[in-house]
Amino acid sequence: MAQKANSLSHTKWLCKYHIVFAPKYGRKIIYNQHGKDLGQILRQLCQWKGVEIIEGHLMPDHVHMLAGIPPKTGVSSFMGYLKGKSSLLMFDRHANLKYKFGNRKFWAEGYYVSTVGLNEKTIAKYIREQERADIAQDRLSVKEYEDPFAR
């Protein structure tokens, strides 16, 4: 179970995190052109900070990432940077979003983060299969409602 450790000048590190964050108001906006642009923006911002995206998936209403963040960068400061800059870049590319979101804030407050440890493969698999699970759940939750007053 040899995992590749990264290096800084005086440090060997293996810091991987499972991160989930969502657009403001729980909007299902991440699809088609918005999804392509958002994926491109997130990859570019991570590259600028030296963060490796090991696995990532854009769901219609949230983002899953398995990321390797260097120890010199705090997770909270990285998430502030990622969400803040990606909001600005999304509003620059899609000016019409200001009517849905207002005040140039694309993301909801907060995010979920957990350390990966030795469960990297399990979490990567979960992220890959999340879309199929959400689609299946939507199919199960669609109910035909009957009028209770009809006889």
Stockholm file with secondary structure:
# STOCKHOLM 1.0

chainA/1-151         MAQKANSLSHTKWLCKYHIVFAPKYGRKIIYNQHGKDLGQILRQLCQWKGVEIIEGHLMPDHVHMLAGIPPKTGVSSFMGYLKGKSSLLMFDRHANLKYKFGNRKFWAEGYYVSTVGLNEKTIAKYIREQERADIAQDRLSVKEYEDPFAR
#=GR chainA/1-151 SS CCCCCEEETTEEECCEEEEEECBGGGCCCCSHHHHHHHHHHHHHHHHHHTCEEEEEEECSSCEEEEEECCTTSCHHHHHHHHHHHHHHHHHHHCGGGHHHHCTTCCBCSCCEEEECTTCHHHHHHHHHHHHHHHHHHHHHHCCCCCCTTCC
#=GC SS_cons         CCCCCEEETTEEECCEEEEEECBGGGCCCCSHHHHHHHHHHHHHHHHHHTCEEEEEEECSSCEEEEEECCTTSCHHHHHHHHHHHHHHHHHHHCGGGHHHHCTTCCBCSCCEEEECTTCHHHHHHHHHHHHHHHHHHHHHHCCCCCCTTCC
//
